[in-house]
């Protein structure tokens, strides 16, 4: 299997298959790579989703699937072959001809990337916003507790958080946001709004989101 390379926010590194997609881990970046600047928590609140461009790019032909039992929906069978840099606010989605299967998502804190798998086939990926040291994004396996399409956060000044998929009882969720370099969240996983809408349409209550910190996996490995 040839190595794949993914760039996030302009930084480059040899890719590893990360729980969170075929992407780079920040621990592998060279010494010349500058850390991502984090905005204040006030600046991190998502803005009006109408301002989010939703710059989706189609993915090309899929990588050759690894050998796996056809009925095993939690084995990696495909990674989207992304060419060029993944920039903040950019996302990829390709579910054409993907067979039915369970939805599971992976998010890696070091790579700052989410991957959406359907029956083991990666159908979507994007760079994401994550929490800060003061308000970290929680590690672990989190089933979606409930969904709210037009969520507005009273806690954070009625900030719009569309397509919210809640992972914890204290409000950590996947949701649409203004995904830009230098922004952060209060622990949520911020997604480009149009990408969040795609996930919202296919994900159901109980589907699992696995949040890790630099873990890796390869084709044919178990996702969960």
N, CA, C and O of each residue as an XYZ file, in Angstrom:
896
protein
N       0.842     -1.192      0.000
C       0.000      0.000      0.000
C       0.874      1.238      0.000
O       1.706      1.424      0.888
N       0.682      2.080     -0.999
C       1.473      3.301     -1.083
C       1.037      4.293     -0.027
O      -0.157      4.409      0.252
N       1.987      5.020      0.572
C       1.596      6.010      1.573
C       0.815      7.138      0.923
O       1.048      7.492     -0.233
N      -0.110      7.691      1.681
C      -0.880      8.831      1.219
C      -0.437     10.052      2.018
O       0.064      9.930      3.135
N      -0.626     11.206      1.440
C      -0.247     12.440      2.122
C      -1.452     13.357      2.182
O      -2.163     13.536      1.193
N      -1.670     13.927      3.337
C      -2.722     14.912      3.521
C      -2.125     16.121      4.189
O      -1.324     16.004      5.115
N      -2.516     17.276      3.719
C      -2.050     18.528      4.316
C      -3.230     19.190      4.997
O      -4.352     19.148      4.493
N      -2.977     19.794      6.132
C      -4.028     20.497      6.850
C      -3.541     21.896      7.169
O      -2.509     22.058      7.820
N      -4.261     22.902      6.724
C      -3.899     24.275      7.015
C      -2.543     24.657      6.482
O      -1.925     25.595      6.986
N      -2.051     23.940      5.453
C      -0.777     24.266      4.836
C       0.397     23.483      5.384
O       1.464     23.498      4.770
N       0.254     22.794      6.519
C       1.364     22.012      7.078
C       1.444     20.677      6.353
O       0.420     20.139      5.930
N       2.657     20.134      6.205
C       2.813     18.874      5.506
C       3.539     17.871      6.378
O       4.346     18.231      7.235
N       3.233     16.594      6.139
C       3.925     15.513      6.838
C       3.598     14.218      6.136
O       2.587     14.121      5.440
N       4.451     13.213      6.316
C       4.143     11.893      5.785
C       2.918     11.393      6.512
O       2.840     11.463      7.739
N       1.940     10.879      5.740
C       0.666     10.540      6.351
C       0.732      9.198      7.037
O       1.509      8.323      6.653
N      -0.089      9.044      8.054
C      -0.351      7.767      8.680
C      -1.852      7.595      8.677
O      -2.588      8.581      8.643
N      -2.321      6.354      8.713
C      -3.751      6.140      8.799
C      -4.151      6.354     10.240
O      -3.813      5.569     11.126
N      -4.880      7.434     10.454
C      -5.217      7.872     11.803
C      -6.679      7.590     12.041
O      -7.480      7.662     11.109
N      -7.053      7.266     13.289
C      -8.464      7.244     13.638
C      -8.941      8.668     13.505
O      -8.739      9.479     14.408
N      -9.564      8.980     12.402
C      -9.821     10.335     11.974
C      -9.421     10.470     10.521
O      -9.419     11.580      9.990
N      -9.075      9.352      9.849
C      -8.816      9.379      8.421
C      -7.371      9.139      8.076
O      -6.523      9.054      8.965
N      -7.073      9.026      6.776
C      -5.700      8.896      6.316
C      -5.120     10.282      6.327
O      -5.326     11.035      5.375
N      -4.409     10.647      7.355
C      -4.047     12.038      7.535
C      -2.770     12.151      8.323
O      -2.171     11.144      8.697
N      -2.346     13.387      8.580
C      -1.112     13.599      9.301
C      -1.371     13.747     10.783
O      -2.451     14.167     11.196
N      -0.368     13.398     11.588
C      -0.413     13.627     13.022
C       0.556     14.745     13.341
O       1.656     14.792     12.790
N       0.161     15.644     14.224
C       1.000     16.799     14.497
C       2.332     16.405     15.101
O       3.308     17.145     14.981
N       2.388     15.247     15.752
C       3.642     14.825     16.347
C       4.681     14.474     15.301
O       5.864     14.362     15.620
N       4.254     14.294     14.035
C       5.184     13.945     12.970
C       5.646     15.163     12.199
O       6.511     15.042     11.332
N       5.090     16.345     12.489
C       5.473     17.534     11.744
C       6.893     17.958     12.108
O       7.325     17.804     13.251
N       7.604     18.487     11.134
C       8.972     18.904     11.360
C       9.059     20.102     12.272
O       8.051     20.741     12.575
N      10.279     20.411     12.714
C      10.483     21.494     13.648
C      10.142     22.848     13.065
O       9.924     23.801     13.813
N      10.089     22.958     11.738
C       9.795     24.240     11.127
C       8.304     24.546     11.131
O       7.906     25.677     10.854
N       7.460     23.537     11.446
C       6.031     23.753     11.449
C       5.625     24.518     12.693
O       5.963     24.122     13.809
N       4.906     25.603     12.509
C       4.477     26.399     13.640
C       3.176     25.848     14.199
O       2.328     25.395     13.431
N       2.991     25.873     15.525
C       1.742     25.390     16.097
C       0.585     26.269     15.687
O       0.752     27.456     15.409
N      -0.602     25.664     15.653
C      -1.794     26.415     15.275
C      -2.112     27.412     16.362
O      -2.230     27.050     17.533
N      -2.252     28.675     15.977
C      -2.613     29.700     16.949
C      -4.065     29.533     17.333
O      -4.905     29.257     16.477
N      -4.371     29.697     18.602
C      -5.733     29.541     19.076
C      -6.313     30.898     19.440
O      -5.668     31.714     20.097
N      -7.540     31.119     18.999
C      -8.194     32.370     19.320
C      -8.760     32.311     20.720
O      -8.815     31.247     21.336
N      -9.178     33.450     21.214
C      -9.836     33.474     22.506
C     -11.149     32.721     22.402
O     -11.677     32.518     21.309
N     -11.676     32.305     23.558
C     -12.906     31.538     23.540
C     -14.058     32.354     22.966
O     -14.955     31.800     22.330
N     -14.039     33.671     23.187
C     -15.095     34.496     22.622
C     -15.063     34.455     21.102
O     -16.106     34.414     20.448
N     -13.837     34.466     20.538
C     -13.702     34.439     19.079
C     -14.031     33.065     18.510
O     -14.281     32.933     17.312
N     -14.032     32.046     19.356
C     -14.218     30.682     18.878
C     -15.682     30.328     18.628
O     -15.967     29.299     18.016
N     -16.609     31.159     19.089
C     -18.019     30.848     18.897
C     -18.345     30.890     17.414
O     -17.972     31.845     16.733
N     -19.046     29.857     16.886
C     -19.364     29.830     15.455
C     -20.149     31.065     15.027
O     -20.960     31.599     15.784
N     -19.890     31.507     13.791
C     -20.600     32.666     13.260
C     -21.806     32.214     12.463
O     -22.127     31.027     12.406
N     -22.471     33.185     11.847
C     -23.642     32.907     11.031
C     -23.289     31.875      9.973
O     -22.382     32.108      9.173
N     -23.994     30.719      9.945
C     -23.648     29.674      8.973
C     -23.769     30.127      7.531
O     -23.211     29.491      6.637
N     -24.497     31.231      7.287
C     -24.629     31.723      5.910
C     -23.300     32.207      5.364
O     -23.111     32.308      4.152
N     -22.359     32.513      6.293
C     -21.052     32.997      5.873
C     -20.092     31.856      5.532
O     -18.998     32.097      5.023
N     -20.494     30.631      5.809
C     -19.627     29.487      5.549
C     -19.811     29.054      4.112
O     -20.932     28.788      3.681
N     -18.701     28.979      3.352
C     -18.796     28.732      1.915
C     -19.138     27.292      1.594
O     -19.831     27.030      0.611
N     -18.656     26.328      2.422
C     -18.897     24.923      2.130
C     -18.198     24.488      0.873
O     -18.840     24.048     -0.081
N     -16.858     24.607      0.860
C     -16.091     24.361     -0.358
C     -15.804     22.885     -0.530
O     -14.681     22.430     -0.316
N     -16.819     22.143     -0.917
C     -16.639     20.706     -1.091
C     -15.883     20.409     -2.364
O     -16.043     21.099     -3.371
N     -15.060     19.382     -2.317
C     -14.371     18.910     -3.502
C     -14.683     17.431     -3.676
O     -14.629     16.670     -2.710
N     -15.015     17.010     -4.911
C     -15.284     15.592     -5.112
C     -14.008     14.792     -4.990
O     -12.933     15.241     -5.385
N     -14.142     13.593     -4.435
C     -12.991     12.700     -4.351
C     -12.954     11.838     -5.597
O     -13.992     11.525     -6.179
N     -11.756     11.458     -6.002
C     -11.607     10.640     -7.192
C     -11.785      9.168     -6.849
O     -12.293      8.829     -5.780
N     -11.370      8.309     -7.746
C     -11.587      6.880     -7.558
C     -11.002      6.403     -6.241
O      -9.949      6.873     -5.809
N     -11.686      5.475     -5.613
C     -11.291      5.016     -4.283
C     -10.033      4.171     -4.329
O      -9.716      3.546     -5.341
N      -9.329      4.168     -3.213
C      -8.184      3.294     -3.061
C      -8.671      1.848     -3.054
O      -9.791      1.577     -2.622
N      -7.853      0.929     -3.520
C      -8.232     -0.472     -3.582
C      -8.621     -0.985     -2.203
O      -7.816     -0.897     -1.277
N      -9.829     -1.518     -2.035
C     -10.253     -1.979     -0.718
C      -9.354     -3.094     -0.194
O      -8.840     -3.913     -0.956
N      -9.179     -3.104      1.118
C      -8.424     -4.186      1.749
C      -9.308     -5.417      1.837
O     -10.536     -5.325      1.808
N      -8.667     -6.562      1.946
C      -9.423     -7.785      2.097
C     -10.135     -7.777      3.435
O      -9.500     -7.592      4.473
N     -11.429     -7.971      3.426
C     -12.214     -7.971      4.659
C     -13.518     -8.688      4.381
O     -13.958     -8.777      3.234
N     -14.125     -9.192      5.418
C     -15.402     -9.847      5.265
C     -16.416     -8.817      4.769
O     -16.512     -7.727      5.332
N     -17.166     -9.148      3.729
C     -18.083     -8.170      3.148
C     -19.159     -7.700      4.116
O     -19.723     -6.622      3.929
N     -19.458     -8.496      5.158
C     -20.501     -8.118      6.097
C     -19.956     -7.408      7.331
O     -20.712     -7.112      8.256
N     -18.663     -7.133      7.357
C     -18.064     -6.481      8.514
C     -18.027     -4.976      8.269
O     -17.164     -4.482      7.544
N     -18.951     -4.260      8.866
C     -19.050     -2.826      8.639
C     -18.108     -1.989      9.451
O     -18.128     -0.763      9.341
N     -17.269     -2.613     10.278
C     -16.356     -1.857     11.122
C     -14.893     -2.149     10.808
O     -14.020     -1.964     11.655
N     -14.636     -2.601      9.601
C     -13.279     -2.800      9.099
C     -13.034     -1.778      7.996
O     -13.902     -1.562      7.150
N     -11.848     -1.139      7.995
C     -11.541     -0.128      6.990
C     -11.391     -0.795      5.627
O     -10.503     -1.621      5.421
N     -12.267     -0.426      4.705
C     -12.245     -0.982      3.354
C     -11.810      0.046      2.310
O     -11.406     -0.313      1.204
N     -11.898      1.349      2.680
C     -11.512      2.384      1.728
C     -11.167      3.659      2.483
O     -11.802      4.013      3.477
N     -10.131      4.342      1.975
C      -9.795      5.686      2.419
C      -9.927      6.607      1.197
O      -9.400      6.294      0.130
N     -10.613      7.715      1.344
C     -10.757      8.625      0.209
C      -9.391      9.124     -0.258
O      -8.587      9.568      0.562
N      -9.117      9.057     -1.563
C      -7.817      9.492     -2.098
C      -7.790     10.998     -2.318
O      -8.019     11.474     -3.430
N      -7.514     11.737     -1.266
C      -7.509     13.192     -1.344
C      -6.180     13.679     -1.911
O      -5.116     13.272     -1.444
N      -6.241     14.533     -2.899
C      -5.034     15.113     -3.482
C      -4.917     16.578     -3.083
O      -5.896     17.324     -3.119
N      -3.720     16.977     -2.707
C      -3.507     18.372     -2.343
C      -3.894     18.651     -0.909
O      -4.262     17.740     -0.168
N      -3.812     19.921     -0.516
C      -4.019     20.278      0.894
C      -5.490     20.282      1.296
O      -6.358     20.680      0.519
N      -5.754     19.835      2.513
C      -7.064     20.052      3.130
C      -6.943     21.325      3.936
O      -6.199     21.381      4.914
N      -7.661     22.329      3.534
C      -7.602     23.602      4.225
C      -8.776     23.719      5.191
O      -9.799     23.055      5.026
N      -8.617     24.561      6.189
C      -9.723     24.782      7.109
C     -10.915     25.339      6.340
O     -10.783     26.291      5.571
N     -12.070     24.740      6.556
C     -13.283     25.110      5.839
C     -13.550     24.246      4.622
O     -14.633     24.313      4.041
N     -12.575     23.432      4.227
C     -12.708     22.579      3.050
C     -13.133     21.183      3.499
O     -12.771     20.728      4.583
N     -13.908     20.513      2.644
C     -14.349     19.172      2.995
C     -14.551     18.328      1.743
O     -14.646     18.846      0.630
N     -14.614     17.022      1.952
C     -14.721     16.058      0.865
C     -15.815     15.049      1.211
O     -15.972     14.642      2.363
N     -16.557     14.663      0.190
C     -17.643     13.693      0.405
C     -17.842     12.881     -0.862
O     -17.974     13.447     -1.947
N     -17.866     11.562     -0.737
C     -18.124     10.678     -1.878
C     -18.736      9.383     -1.353
O     -18.029      8.504     -0.859
N     -20.063      9.277     -1.466
C     -20.736      8.048     -1.044
C     -21.366      7.312     -2.222
O     -22.210      6.435     -2.041
N     -20.940      7.684     -3.436
C     -21.496      7.045     -4.621
C     -21.154      5.556     -4.639
O     -19.998      5.167     -4.467
N     -22.179      4.736     -4.849
C     -22.054      3.278     -4.973
C     -21.525      2.611     -3.705
O     -21.160      1.436     -3.745
N     -21.475      3.322     -2.589
C     -21.055      2.687     -1.338
C     -22.233      1.877     -0.801
O     -23.333      2.412     -0.669
N     -22.023      0.604     -0.492
C     -23.131     -0.220     -0.001
C     -23.612      0.234      1.366
O     -22.911      0.954      2.077
N     -24.795     -0.189      1.719
C     -25.339      0.170      3.023
C     -24.479     -0.451      4.129
O     -23.862     -1.501      3.951
N     -24.462      0.220      5.249
C     -23.664     -0.260      6.370
C     -23.723      0.732      7.510
O     -24.251      1.832      7.349
N     -23.188      0.360      8.658
C     -23.246      1.243      9.820
C     -22.364      2.472      9.653
O     -21.305      2.414      9.029
N     -22.817      3.579     10.221
C     -22.047      4.820     10.230
C     -21.212      4.875     11.502
O     -21.727      4.676     12.602
N     -19.933      5.145     11.347
C     -19.050      5.389     12.487
C     -18.103      6.503     12.080
O     -17.649      6.560     10.937
N     -17.806      7.388     13.022
C     -16.934      8.528     12.748
C     -15.716      8.487     13.639
O     -15.791      8.033     14.781
N     -14.591      8.957     13.128
C     -13.368      9.063     13.903
C     -12.870     10.498     13.862
O     -12.910     11.155     12.821
N     -12.402     10.971     15.003
C     -11.821     12.306     15.127
C     -10.505     12.147     15.858
O     -10.457     11.511     16.911
N      -9.436     12.713     15.322
C      -8.149     12.647     16.009
C      -7.704     14.048     16.406
O      -7.692     14.964     15.583
N      -7.337     14.208     17.683
C      -6.986     15.525     18.204
C      -5.687     16.050     17.618
O      -5.546     17.255     17.415
N      -4.736     15.164     17.343
C      -3.471     15.611     16.775
C      -3.621     15.959     15.305
O      -3.109     16.979     14.845
N      -4.320     15.113     14.576
C      -4.499     15.365     13.140
C      -5.516     16.471     12.871
O      -5.463     17.121     11.827
N      -6.451     16.692     13.819
C      -7.499     17.700     13.668
C      -8.357     17.424     12.429
O      -8.681     18.323     11.654
N      -8.711     16.143     12.276
C      -9.476     15.696     11.116
C     -10.573     14.739     11.570
O     -10.379     13.934     12.481
N     -11.723     14.844     10.919
C     -12.792     13.872     11.109
C     -12.904     13.010      9.860
O     -12.719     13.498      8.744
N     -13.206     11.733     10.047
C     -13.549     10.850      8.936
C     -14.886     10.198      9.227
O     -15.171      9.812     10.361
N     -15.697     10.079      8.199
C     -17.000      9.432      8.295
C     -16.937      8.138      7.494
O     -16.639      8.157      6.300
N     -17.216      7.026      8.145
C     -17.201      5.720      7.483
C     -18.618      5.171      7.405
O     -19.397      5.281      8.352
N     -18.935      4.579      6.263
C     -20.197      3.873      6.075
C     -19.869      2.445      5.682
O     -19.354      2.191      4.593
N     -20.168      1.522      6.571
C     -19.845      0.127      6.300
C     -18.366     -0.112      6.095
O     -17.987     -1.051      5.394
N     -17.519      0.715      6.688
C     -16.076      0.584      6.543
C     -15.478      1.416      5.427
O     -14.256      1.509      5.319
N     -16.309      2.024      4.593
C     -15.833      2.863      3.495
C     -15.842      4.328      3.942
O     -16.877      4.838      4.371
N     -14.705      5.000      3.844
C     -14.680      6.409      4.177
C     -15.460      7.176      3.117
O     -15.142      7.105      1.930
N     -16.486      7.910      3.552
C     -17.306      8.658      2.613
C     -17.155     10.166      2.782
O     -17.598     10.930      1.924
N     -16.534     10.604      3.880
C     -16.364     12.030      4.093
C     -15.211     12.331      5.020
O     -14.889     11.538      5.905
N     -14.579     13.493      4.814
C     -13.491     13.918      5.677
C     -13.353     15.434      5.610
O     -13.677     16.055      4.598
N     -12.870     16.018      6.697
C     -12.680     17.468      6.760
C     -11.762     17.806      7.915
O     -11.654     17.037      8.870
N     -11.095     18.956      7.838
C     -10.404     19.515      8.995
C     -11.456     20.099      9.931
O     -12.493     20.586      9.481
N     -11.186     20.051     11.231
C     -12.194     20.447     12.214
C     -11.623     21.407     13.248
O     -10.409     21.529     13.406
N     -12.530     22.086     13.949
C     -12.165     22.848     15.135
C     -12.316     21.953     16.349
O     -13.221     21.121     16.409
N     -11.417     22.127     17.329
C     -11.458     21.331     18.549
C     -11.358     22.251     19.757
O     -11.222     23.466     19.620
N     -11.428     21.653     20.946
C     -11.384     22.423     22.169
C      -9.985     22.892     22.530
O      -9.016     22.634     21.816
N      -9.906     23.584     23.650
C      -8.655     24.110     24.170
C      -8.231     23.311     25.394
O      -8.936     22.393     25.812
N      -7.081     23.655     25.970
C      -6.650     22.997     27.196
C      -7.659     23.223     28.320
O      -7.882     22.345     29.153
N      -8.263     24.403     28.333
C      -9.243     24.725     29.376
C     -10.588     24.032     29.121
O     -11.304     23.686     30.061
N     -10.913     23.839     27.870
C     -12.174     23.200     27.488
C     -11.863     22.124     26.445
O     -12.132     22.321     25.260
N     -11.296     20.979     26.875
C     -10.845     19.970     25.920
C     -11.986     19.186     25.279
O     -13.058     19.015     25.861
N     -11.724     18.719     24.076
C     -12.621     17.772     23.423
C     -12.390     16.403     24.057
O     -11.252     15.934     24.079
N     -13.425     15.748     24.571
C     -13.231     14.515     25.351
C     -12.867     13.302     24.503
O     -13.486     13.036     23.473
N     -11.862     12.582     24.950
C     -11.471     11.344     24.290
C     -12.486     10.241     24.582
O     -13.259     10.328     25.537
N     -12.473      9.210     23.751
C     -13.315      8.047     24.011
C     -14.282      7.754     22.882
O     -14.272      8.405     21.838
N     -15.114      6.757     23.120
C     -16.152      6.360     22.163
C     -17.473      6.945     22.645
O     -17.947      6.625     23.736
N     -18.059      7.803     21.822
C     -19.256      8.532     22.219
C     -20.398      8.249     21.236
O     -20.313      8.647     20.075
N     -21.444      7.581     21.671
C     -22.610      7.442     20.795
C     -23.353      8.770     20.695
O     -23.364      9.559     21.640
N     -23.962      9.002     19.561
C     -24.787     10.194     19.401
C     -26.013     10.048     20.298
O     -26.789      9.102     20.156
N     -26.179     10.991     21.219
C     -27.286     10.923     22.174
C     -28.577     11.468     21.577
O     -29.647     10.885     21.756
N     -28.474     12.580     20.873
C     -29.628     13.137     20.181
C     -29.143     14.167     19.169
O     -27.992     14.600     19.211
N     -30.033     14.552     18.259
C     -29.704     15.477     17.184
C     -30.632     16.687     17.242
O     -31.788     16.572     17.651
N     -30.124     17.838     16.832
C     -30.934     19.050     16.785
C     -30.472     19.888     15.595
O     -29.373     20.443     15.606
N     -31.310     19.974     14.583
C     -30.916     20.608     13.322
C     -30.636     22.098     13.471
O     -29.623     22.588     12.972
N     -31.514     22.817     14.145
C     -31.401     24.273     14.222
C     -31.029     24.721     15.636
O     -31.668     25.606     16.205
N     -30.013     24.114     16.181
C     -29.596     24.418     17.552
C     -29.011     25.830     17.661
O     -28.215     26.252     16.821
N     -29.417     26.546     18.702
C     -28.849     27.844     19.054
C     -28.406     27.749     20.507
O     -29.192     27.361     21.372
N     -27.158     28.098     20.779
C     -26.607     27.939     22.118
C     -26.933     29.133     23.007
O     -26.383     30.219     22.824
N     -27.824     28.930     23.963
C     -28.121     29.984     24.933
C     -26.912     30.224     25.836
O     -26.695     31.343     26.302
N     -26.136     29.185     26.081
C     -24.967     29.289     26.961
C     -23.924     30.246     26.401
O     -23.221     30.915     27.157
N     -23.823     30.313     25.067
C     -22.809     31.146     24.427
C     -23.437     32.246     23.569
O     -23.108     32.407     22.393
N     -24.338     32.989     24.184
C     -24.878     34.179     23.534
C     -25.719     33.916     22.308
O     -25.656     34.672     21.339
N     -26.514     32.844     22.333
C     -27.392     32.489     21.208
C     -26.611     32.269     19.917
O     -27.088     32.596     18.830
N     -25.414     31.717     20.043
C     -24.600     31.401     18.865
C     -25.248     30.264     18.083
O     -25.656     29.267     18.679
N     -25.352     30.391     16.751
C     -25.920     29.300     15.953
C     -24.968     28.112     15.878
O     -23.784     28.270     15.581
N     -25.490     26.939     16.146
C     -24.720     25.700     16.056
C     -25.559     24.681     15.302
O     -26.053     23.717     15.887
N     -25.718     24.900     13.982
C     -26.632     24.059     13.200
C     -26.143     22.626     13.088
O     -24.950     22.340     13.194
N     -27.094     21.742     12.870
C     -26.826     20.316     12.661
C     -26.052     19.722     13.838
O     -25.082     18.988     13.647
N     -26.486     20.043     15.038
C     -25.820     19.533     16.241
C     -26.151     18.058     16.459
O     -27.302     17.637     16.349
N     -25.116     17.291     16.769
C     -25.240     15.882     17.129
C     -24.520     15.717     18.464
O     -23.290     15.695     18.509
N     -25.275     15.604     19.539
C     -24.724     15.681     20.883
C     -24.102     14.352     21.317
O     -24.681     13.280     21.141
N     -22.889     14.465     21.897
C     -22.116     13.292     22.301
C     -22.060     13.107     23.809
O     -21.820     11.997     24.284
N     -22.276     14.170     24.565
C     -22.212     14.092     26.025
C     -23.405     14.829     26.623
O     -24.056     15.634     25.958
N     -23.676     14.537     27.884
C     -24.807     15.171     28.560
C     -24.519     16.615     28.939
O     -25.440     17.361     29.270
N     -23.232     17.026     28.895
C     -22.911     18.422     29.210
C     -22.738     19.290     27.971
O     -22.193     20.390     28.062
N     -23.195     18.810     26.807
C     -23.313     19.678     25.645
C     -22.255     19.572     24.575
O     -22.293     20.337     23.612
N     -21.296     18.644     24.700
C     -20.296     18.477     23.640
C     -20.971     17.829     22.434
O     -21.668     16.823     22.561
N     -20.750     18.422     21.268
C     -21.451     17.961     20.067
C     -20.588     18.124     18.831
O     -19.610     18.872     18.830
N     -20.962     17.417     17.785
C     -20.535     17.752     16.430
C     -21.525     18.803     15.943
O     -22.730     18.636     16.133
N     -21.052     19.878     15.324
C     -21.997     20.866     14.806
C     -21.335     21.750     13.756
O     -20.110     21.836     13.675
N     -22.165     22.397     12.963
C     -21.674     23.323     11.965
C     -21.044     24.535     12.618
O     -21.517     25.013     13.648
N     -19.967     25.034     12.011
C     -19.223     26.159     12.583
C     -18.451     26.870     11.484
O     -18.359     26.393     10.352
N     -17.903     28.017     11.844
C     -17.020     28.750     10.954
C     -15.616     28.192     11.164
O     -14.897     28.630     12.061
N     -15.232     27.234     10.343
C     -13.959     26.529     10.533
C     -12.839     27.327      9.870
O     -12.696     27.325      8.647
N     -12.054     28.004     10.692
C     -10.955     28.819     10.197
C      -9.714     28.584     11.049
O      -9.812     28.260     12.232
N      -8.561     28.749     10.442
C      -7.296     28.626     11.148
C      -7.249     29.616     12.306
O      -7.542     30.799     12.129
N      -6.879     29.129     13.498
C      -6.770     29.984     14.658
C      -7.993     29.967     15.560
O      -7.945     30.496     16.671
N      -9.096     29.366     15.100
C     -10.288     29.276     15.924
C     -10.241     28.007     16.766
O      -9.499     27.074     16.456
N     -11.026     27.979     17.817
C     -11.153     26.800     18.663
C     -12.591     26.704     19.131
O     -13.420     27.541     18.770
N     -12.897     25.693     19.932
C     -14.248     25.509     20.452
C     -14.189     25.365     21.964
O     -13.116     25.411     22.564
N     -15.346     25.192     22.563
C     -15.429     24.935     24.001
C     -15.449     23.428     24.272
O     -15.958     22.998     25.307
N     -14.906     22.628     23.363
C     -14.883     21.176     23.517
C     -15.614     20.452     22.414
O     -15.424     19.251     22.221
N     -16.459     21.177     21.679
C     -17.188     20.556     20.574
C     -16.257     20.291     19.385
O     -15.123     20.770     19.340
N     -16.766     19.525     18.439
C     -16.080     19.309     17.166
C     -16.790     20.167     16.132
O     -17.896     19.843     15.699
N     -16.146     21.270     15.736
C     -16.736     22.181     14.771
C     -16.474     21.730     13.351
O     -15.335     21.443     12.984
N     -17.524     21.665     12.551
C     -17.455     21.180     11.175
C     -17.904     22.273     10.209
O     -18.744     23.097     10.570
N     -17.362     22.299      8.986
C     -17.957     23.176      7.981
C     -19.456     22.890      7.894
O     -19.860     21.727      7.871
N     -20.272     23.918      7.847
C     -21.710     23.737      8.010
C     -22.327     22.822      6.961
O     -23.155     21.974      7.294
N     -21.941     22.978      5.707
C     -22.502     22.108      4.665
C     -22.076     20.655      4.858
O     -22.832     19.735      4.546
N     -20.870     20.452      5.371
C     -20.390     19.103      5.679
C     -21.173     18.535      6.856
O     -21.542     17.360      6.851
N     -21.427     19.368      7.864
C     -22.228     18.927      9.006
C     -23.615     18.481      8.553
O     -24.167     17.516      9.081
N     -24.177     19.194      7.567
C     -25.491     18.814      7.044
C     -25.457     17.436      6.398
O     -26.408     16.664      6.522
N     -24.370     17.128      5.714
C     -24.219     15.800      5.098
C     -24.208     14.713      6.172
O     -24.898     13.701      6.053
N     -23.413     14.938      7.225
C     -23.342     13.944      8.302
C     -24.697     13.812      8.989
O     -25.163     12.706      9.262
N     -25.323     14.956      9.265
C     -26.621     14.961      9.952
C     -27.636     14.104      9.203
O     -28.476     13.450      9.821
N     -27.557     14.105      7.862
C     -28.519     13.373      7.039
C     -28.329     11.865      7.117
O     -29.286     11.113      6.937
N     -27.096     11.407      7.386
C     -26.845      9.963      7.363
C     -26.663      9.364      8.754
O     -26.818      8.155      8.926
N     -26.339     10.184      9.744
C     -26.069      9.674     11.087
C     -27.356      9.570     11.897
O     -28.294     10.346     11.712
N     -27.376      8.597     12.792
C     -28.549      8.369     13.628
C     -28.149      8.312     15.094
O     -26.976      8.145     15.427
N     -29.126      8.451     15.950
C     -28.909      8.286     17.381
C     -28.281      6.919     17.635
O     -28.754      5.906     17.120
N     -27.223      6.898     18.425
C     -26.533      5.646     18.721
C     -25.297      5.404     17.878
O     -24.429      4.626     18.273
N     -25.195      6.059     16.712
C     -23.972      5.923     15.910
C     -22.796      6.465     16.714
O     -22.930      7.450     17.441
N     -21.658      5.822     16.579
C     -20.523      6.130     17.448
C     -19.526      7.092     16.801
O     -19.255      7.034     15.602
N     -18.992      7.978     17.646
C     -17.918      8.888     17.273
C     -16.731      8.562     18.162
O     -16.822      8.667     19.386
N     -15.614      8.167     17.554
C     -14.418      7.757     18.298
C     -13.428      8.913     18.273
O     -12.959      9.310     17.206
N     -13.111      9.447     19.437
C     -12.185     10.576     19.541
C     -10.894     10.085     20.172
O     -10.894      9.577     21.293
N      -9.784     10.241     19.438
C      -8.486      9.729     19.879
C      -7.439     10.843     19.835
O      -7.709     11.963     19.402
N      -6.253     10.500     20.293
C      -5.164     11.472     20.350
C      -3.909     10.876     19.715
O      -2.959     10.513     20.409
N      -3.920     10.781     18.381
C      -2.743     10.308     17.665
C      -2.719      8.822     17.381
O      -1.692      8.315     16.929
N      -3.810      8.092     17.625
C      -3.830      6.667     17.325
C      -3.906      6.443     15.812
O      -4.455      7.263     15.076
N      -3.349      5.329     15.368
C      -3.313      5.037     13.935
C      -3.909      3.675     13.631
O      -4.022      2.816     14.505
N      -4.290      3.493     12.366
C      -4.775      2.207     11.900
C      -4.540      2.114     10.410
O      -4.281      3.127      9.760
N      -4.625      0.917      9.857
C      -4.396      0.711      8.436
C      -5.580      0.046      7.767
O      -6.554     -0.327      8.421
N      -5.485     -0.095      6.471
C      -6.525     -0.769      5.705
C      -6.706     -2.174      6.245
O      -5.732     -2.887      6.485
N      -7.948     -2.566      6.433
C      -8.244     -3.882      6.958
C      -8.311     -3.958      8.466
O      -8.701     -4.986      9.020
N      -7.930     -2.869      9.145
C      -7.996     -2.843     10.610
C      -9.415     -2.555     11.078
O     -10.232     -1.988     10.352
N      -9.681     -2.960     12.308
C     -10.962     -2.662     12.924
C     -11.032     -1.174     13.263
O     -10.073     -0.606     13.788
N     -12.159     -0.552     12.965
C     -12.376      0.835     13.344
C     -12.785      0.888     14.813
O     -12.350      1.763     15.561
N     -13.623     -0.057     15.210
C     -14.106     -0.116     16.580
C     -14.297     -1.571     16.980
O     -14.702     -1.853     18.108
